[in-house]
Amino acid sequence: MKALDFVNLLRKKGFNFITGVPCSYFTPMIKLLAQERSLSHFPAVREDIAVGMSAGAFLSGKLPVIYMQNSGLGYSLEAFASIHMIYHIPALVLISFRGPQDQGMEEHQIMGKHTEDIFKSFSLDYSILDKDIDPKAFTAIKGTMLKKKLPYFLLINKESLV
């Protein structure tokens, strides 16, 4: 999916606060967000800080998006468990699905192999974005996130956002 189309879809669906830790999978989107003035974009230095910022944004009336690598998911699980899951704070969480497509980068293989297991063990809703996302499916994702008042995780494969 074109990063511009994805950013426009976020805007159209009411997401208006974006934070996270950069990953090369998100480069096209991050470049657009750096130029975008209608969406609040605040890069974070650590994943748990992005999780905290998104909670504050939601409590102040914003609809947040967080982005990070799946290795950052492991690092930030405590923040999700102690903030978003306890206080029922929704957020759309974009996770770069590092591992399977990163041959030669062994540091991503183990986390990539177990990312979906983490979602299942914490009973977190997720889906995988390969190339395109149907706007109706995206509406359902947002609906699930808001109804359950919990984060919804969208795994982003390599080159899914171009």
Beta strands, then each sheet from edge to edge (+ up, - down):
strand 1: 17-20
strand 2: 40-43
strand 3: 64-69
strand 4: 91-96
strand 5: 126-129
strand 6: 151-156
sheet 1: 2+ 1+ 3+ 4+ 6+ 5+
end
